[in-house]
Amino acid sequence: MKTTGKTPRRPPPKKPSNNQKDPVGVYCRARPLGEEDEECCIEVISNTTIQLHAPDGLKANRNGEFKETQYSFKKVFGIKTTQMELFEDVAKPLVEDLIHCKNGLLFTYGVTGSGKTYTMTGSPGQGGLLPRSLDMIFNSISPYQAKRYVFKPDDKNGMEVQNQVDALLDRQKRESQTSVPKTPTTRRFDPEFADMISPEEACKASGVDEDSSYSVFVSYIEIYNNYIYDLLEETPFDPIKPKPPQSKILREDQNHNMYVAGCTEVEVKSTEEAFEVFWRGQKKRRIANTQLNRESSRSHSVFIIKLAQAPLDADGDNVLQDKSQVNVSQLCLVDLAGSERTSRTRAEGSRLREAGNINQSLMTLRTCIEVLRENQMCGTNKMVPYRDSKVTHLFKNYFDGEGKVRMVVCVNPKADDYEETLLVMRFAEMTQEVEVARPVDRPICGFAAGRRQRNQAFKEELTRRLEDRGGPVDGDSPTVLNQLLQSFPPLPPCEISGPNDNVTLPRLIEALEKRHKVRQMMVEEYNKTEQDSNLLSKENFIQEQRGRLGEKDKMIQNQKNEIDRLEKKSKMLEYKIDILQKTTNIYEEDKRSLQQELESREQRLQREMSEKRRMESRMQGIVTDAKLKWEKECERRVNAKQLEMQNKLWVKDEKLKQLKAIVTEGKTENQQPKRPSREKDKVPAKRSASPSPVPTGPPVRPLHRRSHSAGGERWVDHKPTTNVDLDTVLQPNIPNAIKVNAPNEKALSKCDKYVLTHQEVASDGEIQTKLIKGEVFKTRGGGQAVQFTDIETLKQENPLAASRKRRSSETGPDGEPMEGNWTDVETRCSVALEMRAGSNLGPGYQHHGYPKRRKP
């Protein structure tokens, strides 16, 4: 895959090195209070120092004392300072530099209502810095101005020189338009600007180059909400559906200077005409503010004065047709928006956002000043964020050494603006520490000086001579020649009277010398007349070609209109593309942020779901264990209670039987055989177990009875040490069994069956054995548990003991039932085997091998 690199950026032109730097000139001007009894927080100490007092109710220190701060400036102007005094110190040096091909930047900074607009514009009779600068410029260059349209902007922040024919055509085209008056002196101006400056206050620059020709161009722009609008652009006004103004863009010229592309530049020839252009921009600004419902104090206004100058040719008659010899200098007069906090504006909605954007542009200006100061004082090389705001981006060349920078800080001494004024003072103090490279002098052409003066003197001398001879000044050239021929001095007599005649020859020589001088003058006049005839022929040729040029002019005009339409359409499309690109970037950024948020929420949801499942399983296990525990506990308590009640009933039954036996002892003595004595009768009544009766016959080999649980499985045979050996013939026998005295996890893990041999005293005082069987299974925690499934009961009875079983057929003499005797030997010697399948005896009869549960 073939890749193509980007075109390298053209290197900037080499600028003359100049290590001299000047600090930014910061001046302070205090306006008078609105009311005499109003509290003041500013005091002018000297012509360079100002002091701020904290107003009543605002304690700056913790100890309750007022905090006073002092700030120093290049010069401080009090409330009695006139507009002329301010102009002499601040703007006049910048105007002189403008005439000498150097740039300048002057801006006013302060809180809304501090007098910025008054300082920049002024009022009738009290003209501000802007009208006085224009008046000084035209007073200085008025005799040396070029004709209109000799200089023409090239739409790339430069100027080009037109020839006499093109300039003449443009002038004729302008004069043919009825909307433009022929002379500026016949215009009627707005009375607000008619008497700005009195003639006594007019000033003039010194050292103006008389061998150069000058032209002044002005432009007026507004920066609102970080968009640039042209206030001099002529757009059709629709009162029914007014269209919002189109914003302009910033571009960089071949010298890497920033300019507003497509901005209207108007050539003006007098102070009055410049005032009218400025007033036209002001009116358009007010109309836009009214239509868009916005405040003028929340926008930056920039009035740009461009001075184009080029040297005259060697004859001192016309401007030199060389674009490289044209010098363009500009003076920017900036009225910044009010610097106050957003909370003080009391704005809401879109107004609040616009106020935030204005504060953001001023904050960017402060940031640029801070970075410049840090780079110069600390030797760092941080990038200055000029591009973050249109204001700083437009004037970045001035801070890079393209001209002088001066700032007038306007302050309002009232106490309500104390906090905002304090921030303004801090910013102004920091700005003074920034140094800007001093602009260098631009080279001039190598023609001899005094060309204009010599050409003017020659024209005046020729006119005087022609007037002295009584001839018309603007007559035909043959008439002038005839008059010159008739004005020859007559020749004196040429006859010589003798060899000693010393009068005739000198007189003849003197007459011939006079005729020679007249001849030389005639030759010069002839050459001049020939030049005039050539010019007349050229003018006639121009007149002849005017019809053809008119047609071409219409064609060109149509093409220009088409080009303007296409350019406007292209600008509109570029503007829409820019807006769509910004919107796309915003949507893409929102999409990425939402995607990241969605992914993070999905991950969090997955973690929460896994945690929920883990907690559910854990809680389910805890609930199951608790449920089993409480079920076992309840069963144990129920069984224990049943056993206790059975014991109580058995005791009562025994007492009743004993009582009945005592009562019926006399009656049954003759009928019932006497029970042979047993060894158990000799022991106390309360004993846990009784031994088997002593066998009277020969010893019998004990037979082992097979348990119901015998099989191929492994068994855990649990026989507690407290059990009594009964020495019976039939004994339970479990093969492949592990015999233990207490259950343990090791034995349970090796077997799958479990049997517990349990002995207890029956109701007749005999010992009965219960085989409690169950199955071993593994638990979730890794241990073993036993679930009981079967109970086998082994019971031993004495055949000689009195039978407790009553026969239903035997009754007493009174019809009461009587205790029956044992019927036969088989019944007396039988061993009862009782089994209950699936019996659940509760926690008292269950033995678990649970290990301790570990925390997850």
C-alpha positions in Angstrom: 0.0 0.0 0.0 1.4 3.3 -1.1 1.2 6.2 1.4 1.6 9.8 0.5 2.9 12.3 3.1 1.5 15.7 3.8 2.8 18.8 2.1 5.3 20.4 4.5 4.3 23.7 5.9 5.9 26.7 4.3 8.5 28.2 6.7 7.8 31.7 7.9 9.7 34.5 6.4 12.9 35.5 8.2 12.3 38.4 10.5 15.1 40.8 11.5 16.5 39.7 14.8 15.8 42.1 17.6 16.7 41.3 21.2 15.2 44.5 22.6 11.9 44.0 24.4 9.4 46.4 25.9 6.9 45.6 28.7 3.2 45.8 27.9 2.1 49.4 28.7 -0.7 49.2 31.3 -2.5 52.4 32.2 -5.3 52.9 34.8 -8.2 55.3 34.5 -10.8 55.9 37.3 -14.2 57.3 36.5 -16.1 59.6 38.9 -18.8 58.2 41.2 -22.4 58.3 40.0 -23.6 59.9 43.3 -21.7 62.0 45.7 -22.8 60.1 48.8 -21.9 56.8 47.3 -19.2 54.7 49.1 -15.8 54.8 47.3 -13.2 52.0 47.4 -10.4 53.5 45.3 -7.9 56.2 46.1 -5.3 57.6 43.7 -2.1 58.0 45.7 0.2 59.2 42.9 0.3 59.4 39.1 1.6 55.7 39.1 -0.1 54.1 42.2 -3.6 53.4 43.1 -5.0 52.0 46.4 -8.0 49.8 47.0 -10.0 49.9 50.3 -12.3 47.2 51.3 -15.9 48.6 51.7 -17.9 48.5 54.9 -19.3 45.1 55.7 -16.4 43.2 54.0 -13.7 42.2 56.3 -10.7 40.9 54.5 -8.7 39.7 57.5 -9.6 37.3 60.3 -8.8 39.9 63.0 -11.6 42.1 61.6 -9.2 44.8 60.1 -9.7 46.2 56.6 -7.2 45.1 54.0 -5.7 47.8 51.8 -3.8 46.9 48.6 -1.8 49.1 46.3 -1.2 48.6 42.6 1.3 50.3 40.3 0.9 51.2 36.7 2.8 53.0 34.0 0.5 56.0 34.6 -2.7 56.5 36.6 -5.4 59.0 35.3 -7.8 60.4 37.9 -11.3 61.6 37.5 -10.2 65.1 36.3 -8.2 63.7 33.4 -9.4 65.0 30.0 -9.7 62.9 26.9 -6.9 64.9 25.2 -4.5 64.2 28.0 -5.3 60.5 27.9 -4.8 60.4 24.1 -1.4 62.3 24.3 0.0 59.6 26.7 -1.6 56.4 25.4 -2.7 56.5 21.8 -0.6 59.2 20.2 2.7 57.1 20.2 0.8 54.2 18.6 -0.5 56.5 15.8 3.0 57.8 15.1 4.2 54.2 14.9 1.4 53.4 12.5 2.5 56.2 10.1 6.1 54.9 10.4 5.0 51.3 9.3 4.6 49.8 12.8 1.6 47.9 14.2 -0.1 48.7 17.4 -2.8 47.1 19.7 -4.8 49.1 22.2 -7.6 47.6 24.3 -9.7 48.7 27.2 -10.4 46.3 30.0 -12.6 46.5 33.1 -16.0 45.8 34.7 -19.2 46.8 32.9 -20.0 50.5 33.7 -16.3 51.4 34.4 -16.0 53.8 31.4 -14.5 51.5 28.7 -16.7 52.7 25.8 -16.4 56.3 26.9 -12.6 56.0 26.9 -12.6 54.4 23.5 -15.4 56.3 21.7 -16.2 59.4 23.8 -19.1 61.7 23.6 -20.0 64.9 21.6 -17.4 67.5 22.5 -15.3 64.8 24.3 -14.0 62.5 21.6 -12.3 59.3 22.8 -9.2 57.5 21.6 -10.7 56.2 18.4 -11.9 59.5 16.8 -8.7 61.3 17.9 -6.5 58.6 16.4 -8.4 59.0 13.1 -8.1 62.8 13.2 -4.4 62.6 13.8 -3.9 60.2 10.9 -5.7 62.3 8.4 -4.1 65.5 9.6 -0.7 64.0 9.1 -1.2 62.3 5.7 -3.9 64.5 4.1 -1.5 66.2 1.6 0.1 62.9 0.6 -3.0 60.7 0.1 -3.3 58.7 -3.1 -6.3 58.8 -5.3 -9.1 56.4 -4.5 -8.7 52.9 -5.7 -5.0 53.2 -6.3 -4.5 50.8 -3.4 -6.8 47.8 -3.4 -7.0 44.9 -0.9 -6.1 41.5 -2.2 -8.4 39.6 0.2 -5.3 38.0 1.7 -4.4 40.6 4.3 -2.3 42.5 1.7 -2.5 45.4 -0.7 -1.8 45.7 -4.4 -1.3 48.8 -6.5 -3.5 49.4 -9.5 -2.5 51.3 -12.6 -4.1 54.7 -13.4 -6.6 53.2 -15.9 -8.0 50.6 -13.5 -8.2 53.2 -10.7 -9.9 55.7 -13.0 -12.5 53.0 -14.1 -13.2 52.2 -10.4 -13.7 55.8 -9.6 -16.0 56.4 -12.5 -18.0 53.3 -11.5 -18.3 54.6 -7.9 -19.4 58.1 -9.1 -22.0 56.6 -11.4 -23.7 55.0 -8.4 -26.4 57.3 -7.1 -26.3 55.9 -3.6 -22.7 57.2 -3.1 -22.3 61.0 -3.0 -19.6 62.6 -5.1 -17.8 64.5 -2.4 -17.6 63.6 1.3 -18.0 67.2 2.3 -21.6 67.3 1.2 -22.7 64.4 3.4 -24.8 65.0 6.5 -23.4 63.1 9.5 -25.1 62.0 12.7 -24.9 64.8 15.3 -23.4 62.4 17.8 -20.1 62.4 15.9 -20.3 65.8 14.2 -18.4 67.8 17.0 -16.3 65.1 18.6 -13.0 67.1 18.3 -12.5 70.8 18.4 -10.0 72.3 15.9 -7.9 73.5 18.7 -7.2 70.0 19.9 -6.1 68.7 16.5 -2.7 67.1 16.5 -0.3 66.0 13.7 2.5 63.5 13.5 6.0 64.5 12.7 8.5 62.9 10.3 5.9 61.9 7.6 7.6 60.7 4.4 6.6 63.1 1.7 7.9 60.9 -1.1 5.2 58.2 -0.3 1.6 58.0 -1.1 -0.9 56.9 1.6 -4.4 55.4 1.8 -6.5 54.5 4.9 -8.8 51.4 5.1 -11.0 50.7 8.1 -12.9 47.6 9.2 -15.2 47.0 12.1 -15.9 43.5 13.6 -17.6 42.1 16.7 -16.8 39.0 18.6 -19.8 37.6 20.4 -20.2 34.2 21.9 -16.8 33.3 20.3 -18.1 34.1 16.8 -16.8 36.9 14.6 -19.3 39.1 12.8 -18.6 41.8 10.2 -20.4 45.1 11.1 -19.7 46.7 7.8 -21.0 43.9 5.6 -23.8 45.1 3.3 -26.6 42.5 3.5 -30.2 43.0 2.3 -32.5 43.7 5.2 -35.8 41.8 5.5 -38.1 43.3 8.1 -40.5 40.4 7.9 -38.0 37.6 8.4 -34.6 39.0 9.4 -31.7 36.7 8.8 -29.0 36.4 11.5 -25.6 37.7 10.5 -23.0 35.2 9.1 -19.9 34.6 11.2 -16.4 34.9 9.8 -13.4 32.7 10.2 -9.8 33.5 11.0 -7.0 32.7 8.5 -3.3 33.0 8.3 -1.5 35.1 5.6 1.8 34.4 3.9 3.6 36.2 6.7 1.8 34.0 9.3 -0.3 36.9 10.6 -3.9 36.3 11.5 -6.7 38.1 9.8 -10.5 37.9 9.4 -11.2 36.3 6.1 -13.9 38.0 4.0 -14.0 41.1 6.2 -15.1 44.3 4.6 -12.4 46.9 4.3 -13.6 50.4 3.4 -11.2 53.1 2.0 -11.8 56.4 3.7 -10.3 59.8 2.7 -11.3 62.0 5.7 -12.1 61.9 9.4 -15.7 62.6 8.7 -16.0 59.7 6.3 -14.3 57.3 8.8 -16.8 58.5 11.5 -19.7 57.7 9.2 -18.3 54.2 8.6 -17.9 53.7 12.3 -21.4 55.0 13.0 -22.8 52.6 10.3 -21.2 49.7 12.1 -22.6 50.9 15.5 -26.1 51.1 14.1 -25.8 47.6 12.7 -24.5 46.4 16.0 -27.5 47.9 17.9 -30.0 46.5 15.4 -28.4 43.0 15.8 -28.5 43.3 19.6 -32.2 44.3 19.4 -33.2 41.5 17.0 -31.2 38.8 18.9 -32.1 40.2 22.4 -28.6 40.5 23.6 -26.5 43.1 25.5 -23.8 45.1 23.8 -21.7 45.0 26.9 -21.3 41.2 26.5 -19.4 41.4 23.2 -15.9 42.5 22.1 -15.8 45.2 19.4 -12.6 45.6 17.3 -12.0 48.7 15.0 -9.1 48.1 12.7 -7.3 51.0 10.9 -5.0 49.9 8.1 -2.6 52.4 6.5 -1.2 51.4 3.1 1.8 53.4 1.9 4.1 53.0 -1.2 6.9 55.2 -2.5 6.5 57.5 -5.6 8.4 56.7 -8.8 11.6 58.5 -9.9 9.6 61.4 -11.4 7.7 61.9 -8.2 4.4 61.8 -10.0 2.8 58.4 -9.6 2.9 55.5 -7.1 5.5 52.9 -7.8 3.9 49.9 -9.4 5.7 47.3 -7.2 3.7 45.3 -4.7 6.9 44.4 -2.7 7.4 48.1 -1.9 3.9 48.5 -0.4 3.9 48.6 3.4 0.7 47.9 5.3 0.5 48.8 9.0 -2.5 48.5 11.2 -3.8 49.8 14.5 -6.4 47.7 16.4 -8.6 49.5 18.9 -10.4 46.9 21.0 -13.3 47.5 23.5 -13.4 44.3 25.5 -16.6 43.0 27.1 -17.3 43.7 30.8 -15.3 41.5 33.2 -17.7 40.4 35.9 -18.8 37.2 37.4 -21.7 35.3 35.9 -23.7 35.6 39.1 -23.8 39.4 38.9 -25.3 39.4 35.4 -28.5 37.8 36.7 -28.8 35.9 33.4 -30.7 32.7 32.8 -30.8 30.1 30.1 -29.1 31.1 26.9 -28.1 34.4 28.4 -26.2 32.6 31.1 -24.4 30.4 28.6 -23.4 33.4 26.5 -22.1 35.2 29.6 -20.1 32.1 30.4 -18.6 32.1 26.9 -17.6 35.8 27.3 -16.0 35.1 30.7 -14.3 32.1 29.1 -12.7 34.3 26.4 -11.5 36.7 29.0 -10.2 33.8 31.1 -8.3 32.6 28.0 -6.7 36.0 27.7 -5.6 35.8 31.3 -4.3 32.3 30.8 -2.3 33.4 27.8 -0.8 36.3 29.7 0.1 34.0 32.6 1.8 31.5 30.3 3.8 34.2 28.6 4.8 35.6 31.9 5.9 32.2 33.2 7.8 31.4 30.0 9.7 34.7 30.2 10.4 34.7 33.9 11.1 31.0 34.5 12.6 30.2 31.1 10.0 27.5 30.3 8.7 26.8 26.8 5.0 26.1 27.4 2.6 26.4 24.6 0.4 29.5 24.8 -3.2 28.6 24.3 -4.0 31.3 21.7 -6.4 29.1 19.8 -8.8 28.6 22.8 -10.5 31.9 22.0 -11.0 34.1 18.9 -9.8 37.2 20.7 -6.4 35.8 21.6 -6.1 33.9 18.3 -6.6 37.1 16.3 -4.0 39.2 18.3 -1.4 36.5 18.9 1.0 38.2 16.5 1.2 41.3 18.6 2.4 39.3 21.6 4.9 37.5 19.4 6.6 40.9 18.5 4.6 42.3 15.6 3.8 45.6 17.4 3.3 47.5 20.6 0.6 46.4 23.0 -1.1 48.8 25.4 -4.0 48.3 27.8 -6.2 50.9 29.6 -7.7 49.5 32.7 -10.9 51.3 33.6 -12.2 51.1 37.1 -15.3 52.2 38.9 -14.7 53.4 42.4 -18.1 52.4 43.8 -18.0 49.8 46.6 -20.3 47.3 44.8 -17.6 46.6 42.2 -14.9 46.0 44.8 -14.4 42.3 44.3 -14.5 42.5 40.4 -12.1 45.5 40.5 -9.7 43.5 42.7 -9.6 40.7 40.1 -9.1 43.3 37.3 -6.2 44.9 39.2 -4.5 41.6 39.7 -4.7 40.8 36.0 -3.4 44.2 35.1 -0.4 43.8 37.5 0.4 40.5 36.0 0.1 41.9 32.4 2.8 44.5 33.1 5.4 41.8 33.7 5.0 40.4 30.1 7.5 41.7 27.6 6.9 42.1 23.9 9.7 42.3 21.3 10.2 45.7 19.9 9.2 46.0 16.2 12.0 46.8 13.8 12.0 49.5 11.1 11.0 48.4 7.7 13.3 49.0 4.7 12.5 51.8 2.2 13.2 52.2 -1.5 16.5 53.6 -2.8 15.1 56.6 -4.7 16.4 60.1 -3.9 14.5 62.1 -1.4 12.5 65.2 -2.3 10.9 63.8 -5.5 7.4 65.1 -4.7 8.7 68.5 -3.8 10.8 69.0 -6.9 7.9 67.8 -9.2 5.5 70.2 -7.4 8.0 73.1 -7.7 8.4 72.5 -11.5 4.6 72.4 -12.0 4.2 75.7 -10.1 7.0 77.4 -12.0 5.6 76.3 -15.3 2.1 77.5 -14.4 3.5 80.9 -13.2 5.4 81.5 -16.4 2.5 80.7 -18.6 0.3 83.0 -16.6 2.9 85.8 -16.8 2.9 85.6 -20.6 -0.8 85.9 -20.7 -1.4 82.6 -22.3 -4.0 80.1 -21.2 -2.7 77.5 -18.8 -4.7 74.7 -20.3 -4.6 75.9 -24.0 -3.5 74.0 -27.0 0.2 73.3 -27.4 0.7 75.2 -30.8 -0.6 78.4 -29.2 2.0 78.0 -26.5 4.8 77.5 -29.1 3.8 80.5 -31.1 3.8 82.7 -28.1 7.2 81.3 -27.1 8.6 82.0 -30.7 7.3 85.6 -30.6 8.9 86.1 -27.2 12.4 85.6 -28.7 14.7 88.7 -28.0 15.4 90.6 -31.2 18.9 90.4 -32.6 21.1 93.5 -32.2 22.8 95.2 -35.3 25.6 93.0 -36.5 27.7 95.7 -38.4 31.1 96.3 -36.9 32.2 99.8 -36.9 35.9 99.2 -36.7 38.6 97.0 -35.2 38.2 98.7 -31.9 34.4 98.0 -31.7 34.0 96.1 -28.3 30.2 96.5 -28.0 28.7 94.8 -31.0 30.1 91.3 -30.5 29.4 91.1 -26.8 25.8 92.3 -27.4 25.3 89.7 -30.2 26.7 87.0 -27.9 24.4 88.0 -25.1 21.4 87.9 -27.5 22.3 84.5 -28.8 22.7 83.1 -25.3 19.2 84.4 -24.5 17.8 82.8 -27.6 19.6 79.5 -26.7 17.9 79.5 -23.3 14.5 80.2 -24.9 15.2 77.3 -27.3 16.0 74.9 -24.5 12.8 75.9 -22.8 10.8 75.4 -26.0 12.3 71.9 -26.4 11.3 71.1 -22.8 7.8 72.5 -23.4 7.6 70.5 -26.6 8.5 67.3 -24.9 6.0 68.0 -22.2 3.3 68.8 -24.7 4.1 65.6 -26.5 3.6 63.7 -23.3 0.3 65.5 -22.8 -0.7 64.7 -26.4 0.1 61.1 -25.7 -2.0 61.2 -22.6 -4.8 62.8 -24.5 -4.6 60.2 -27.2 -4.7 57.5 -24.5 -7.7 59.2 -23.1 -9.4 59.3 -26.5 -8.5 55.6 -26.9 -10.1 55.0 -23.6 -13.2 56.8 -24.6 -13.3 54.8 -27.9 -13.0 51.5 -26.0 -15.5 52.6 -23.3 -18.4 51.1 -25.1 -16.6 47.8 -25.5 -15.5 48.0 -21.9 -19.1 48.6 -20.8 -20.2 45.4 -22.3 -17.3 43.5 -20.8 -18.0 45.3 -17.5 -21.5 44.0 -17.5 -20.2 40.5 -18.3 -17.6 40.9 -15.5 -20.3 42.2 -13.2 -22.5 39.2 -13.9 -19.5 36.9 -13.4 -18.6 38.7 -10.2 -22.2 38.4 -9.0 -22.1 34.7 -9.8 -18.7 34.4 -8.1 -20.1 36.2 -5.0 -23.1 34.0 -4.9 -20.9 30.9 -5.2 -18.6 32.2 -2.6 -21.4 33.0 -0.2 -22.8 29.5 -0.9 -19.4 28.0 -0.4 -19.0 29.9 2.9 -22.5 28.9 3.9 -21.6 25.3 3.2 -18.3 25.6 5.0 -20.1 27.1 7.9 -22.7 24.2 7.9 -19.9 21.7 7.5 -18.1 23.2 10.4 -21.3 23.1 12.5 -22.0 19.5 11.4 -18.5 18.5 12.2 -18.7 20.1 15.6 -22.1 18.4 16.2 -20.7 15.1 15.0 -17.7 15.4 17.3 -20.0 16.2 20.2 -22.2 13.2 19.3 -19.2 11.0 18.9 -17.9 12.1 22.2 -21.3 11.6 23.8 -21.5 8.2 22.2 -18.1 7.2 23.5 -18.9 8.4 27.0 -22.3 6.6 26.9 -20.7 3.5 25.6 -18.1 3.5 28.3 -20.8 4.2 30.9 -22.9 1.3 29.4 -19.9 -1.0 29.6 -19.1 0.0 33.1 -22.7 -0.4 34.2 -22.9 -3.9 32.5 -19.7 -4.9 34.3 -21.1 -3.6 37.5 -24.4 -5.4 36.8 -22.6 -8.6 36.1 -20.6 -8.2 39.3 -23.8 -7.5 41.2 -25.6 -10.5 39.6 -22.7 -12.8 40.5 -22.6 -11.3 44.0 -26.4 -11.8 44.2 -26.2 -15.4 43.1 -23.4 -16.1 45.6 -25.3 -14.4 48.3 -28.5 -16.3 47.4 -26.6 -19.6 47.5 -25.0 -18.7 50.7 -28.3 -17.5 52.3 -30.0 -20.6 50.9 -27.4 -22.8 52.6 -27.7 -20.8 55.8 -31.5 -21.0 55.7 -31.4 -24.8 55.0 -28.9 -25.3 57.8 -31.0 -23.2 60.1 -34.1 -25.0 59.1 -32.6 -28.4 59.7 -31.2 -27.3 63.0 -34.5 -25.9 64.2 -36.4 -29.0 62.9 -34.0 -31.2 64.8 -34.2 -29.0 67.8 -38.0 -29.1 67.8 -38.1 -32.8 67.3 -35.6 -33.3 70.1 -37.7 -31.1 72.4 -40.9 -32.9 71.4 -39.4 -36.3 71.9 -37.8 -35.3 75.2 -41.2 -34.0 76.3 -42.9 -37.2 75.2 -40.3 -39.3 77.0 -40.7 -37.2 80.1 -44.5 -37.5 80.0 -44.2 -41.3 79.4 -41.9 -41.6 82.4 -44.4 -39.7 84.5 -47.3 -41.9 83.3 -45.2 -45.0 83.9 -44.5 -43.8 87.5 -48.2 -43.2 88.1 -49.1 -46.5 86.5 -46.6 -48.3 88.8 -48.0 -46.6 91.8 -51.5 -47.5 90.8 -50.4 -51.1 90.2 -48.8 -51.3 93.5 -51.9 -49.9 95.2 -54.1 -52.3 93.3 -51.8 -55.1 94.1 -52.0 -54.3 97.8 -55.8 -54.1 97.6 -56.2 -57.3 95.6 -53.4 -59.2 97.3 -55.8 -61.2 99.5 -58.0 -62.1 96.6 -55.4 -63.3 94.2 -53.2 -65.1 96.7 -54.8 -68.5 96.2 -55.2 -68.2 92.5 -51.9 -66.9 91.2 -48.7 -69.0 91.5 -46.0 -67.4 93.4 -43.3 -65.9 91.1 -39.9 -67.4 91.9 -37.5 -65.0 93.3 -35.0 -63.3 91.0 -31.8 -61.6 91.6 -33.2 -58.3 90.5 -35.6 -58.3 93.5 -32.6 -58.1 95.8 -31.3 -54.9 94.2 -32.8 -51.5 94.6 -35.9 -50.7 92.6 -34.3 -48.1 90.5 -31.7 -49.7 88.4 -30.9 -49.1 84.7 -30.5 -52.7 83.6 -30.9 -56.3 85.0 -28.7 -59.3 84.1 -30.1 -62.2 82.3 -31.4 -65.1 84.5 -28.9 -67.8 85.3 -29.3 -70.7 82.9 -30.2 -74.0 84.6 -29.6 -76.3 81.7 -26.4 -77.1 79.9 -24.5 -74.4 78.1 -25.7 -73.7 74.7 -23.6 -72.4 71.8 -24.8 -68.8 71.1 -26.4 -68.4 67.8 -25.9 -65.2 65.9 -29.0 -63.7 64.5 -28.5 -61.9 61.1 -29.4 -58.3 61.2 -31.8 -56.9 58.6 -29.2 -54.4 57.7 -26.6 -57.1 56.6 -25.5 -56.7 53.0 -22.6 -55.9 50.9 -22.2 -52.3 52.1 -19.7 -51.0 54.5 -21.2 -50.2 57.9 -20.2 -48.0 60.8 -21.2 -49.9 64.0 -21.6 -47.3 66.7 -21.7 -48.9 70.2 -21.4 -46.5 73.1 -19.2 -47.5 76.0 -22.2 -47.1 78.4 -24.0 -50.1 76.9 -24.5 -53.2 79.1 -23.5 -56.7 77.8 -26.7 -58.8 78.1 -25.1 -62.2 77.3 -28.2 -63.2 75.2 -28.2 -66.1 72.8 -29.1 -64.0 69.8 -26.7 -61.1 69.1 -26.8 -58.6 66.2 -23.9 -59.4 63.7 -22.9 -56.9 61.0 -20.2 -58.0 58.6 -17.7 -55.6 57.0 -18.4 -53.1 59.8 -16.1 -50.5 61.4 -16.8 -50.5 65.1 -16.5 -47.2 66.9 -17.4 -45.8 70.3 -18.1 -42.3 68.9 -18.8 -41.2 65.3 -16.0 -39.5 63.4 -15.5 -38.1 59.9 -12.8 -40.6 58.9 -15.0 -43.6 59.6 -18.1 -42.0 58.0 -16.1 -41.1 54.8 -15.3 -44.8 54.3 -18.8 -46.2 54.7 -22.2 -45.7 53.3 -24.3 -47.2 56.1 -24.6 -46.4 59.8 -26.1 -48.2 62.8 -26.4 -47.1 66.4 -26.9 -49.6 69.3 -29.0 -47.8 71.9 -30.2 -49.3 75.2 -32.9 -48.0 77.4 -35.2 -49.2 80.3 -38.6 -50.4 79.1 -41.8 -49.8 81.0 -41.6 -53.2 82.7 -38.2 -52.6 84.0 -36.3 -54.7 81.5 -33.6 -53.4 79.1 -34.5 -53.1 75.5 -32.0 -52.6 72.7 -32.7 -50.4 69.6 -30.7 -50.6 66.4 -31.1 -47.2 64.8 -29.9 -47.4 61.1 -29.3 -44.7 58.5 -27.5 -43.8 55.3 -24.3 -41.7 55.1 -24.2 -38.9 52.4 -21.8 -36.1 51.7 -22.7 -32.4 52.4 -21.9 -29.3 50.3 -19.2 -28.3 52.8 -17.2 -31.4 52.1 -18.3 -33.3 55.3 -20.7 -36.3 55.9 -24.2 -36.4 57.3 -26.4 -39.4 58.4 -30.1 -39.7 57.6 -31.9 -42.3 59.8 -34.2 -44.6 57.9 -35.0 -47.7 60.1 -35.2 -48.7 63.8 -35.0 -52.3 65.1 -36.0 -53.1 68.7 -34.5 -56.1 70.6 -36.4 -56.8 73.8 -35.7 -59.4 76.5 -38.5 -60.7 78.9 -38.5 -63.0 82.0 -41.1 -65.8 81.5 -41.5 -66.1 85.3 -42.5 -62.5 85.8 -46.2 -61.6 86.1 -47.7 -60.8 82.8 -48.9 -57.3 82.4 -51.1 -58.3 79.5 -54.7 -58.4 80.4 -57.0 -61.0 78.9 -60.3 -59.7 77.8 -62.0 -63.0 78.8 -61.1 -62.9 82.5 -63.3 -60.8 84.8 -63.6 -60.7 88.6 -66.6 -61.7 90.6 -67.9 -58.2 90.5 -67.6 -58.1 86.7 -64.3 -56.2 86.8 -61.5 -57.3 84.6 -58.7 -59.1 86.2 -55.0 -59.6 85.3 -54.5 -62.7 83.3 -51.7 -65.2 83.6 -49.2 -66.0 80.9 -50.7 -68.7 78.7 -47.8 -70.9 77.7 -44.0 -71.3 77.7 -43.7 -70.1 74.1 -45.2 -66.8 75.0 -43.1 -66.4 78.1 -39.9 -67.3 76.4 -40.4 -65.4 73.1 -38.3 -62.5 72.2 -40.2 -59.6 70.7 -38.6 -58.1 67.6 -40.1 -54.8 66.6 -39.1 -52.6 63.6 -40.4 -49.3 62.5 -39.4 -48.4 59.0 -38.8 -44.7 58.4 -39.1 -43.6 62.0 -37.8 -40.2 62.8 -36.9 -39.9 66.5 -35.6 -36.3 66.4 -32.3 -34.7 67.3 -31.8 -36.9 70.3 -31.4 -40.0 68.1 -29.5 -38.5 65.2 -25.7 -38.3 65.1 -24.2 -36.1 62.4 -20.6 -35.9 61.3 -20.7 -32.3 60.1 -17.4 -30.5 59.9 -17.2 -26.9 60.9 -18.6 -24.6 58.1 -15.9 -22.4 56.6 -16.6 -18.9 55.6 -16.8 -18.4 51.8 
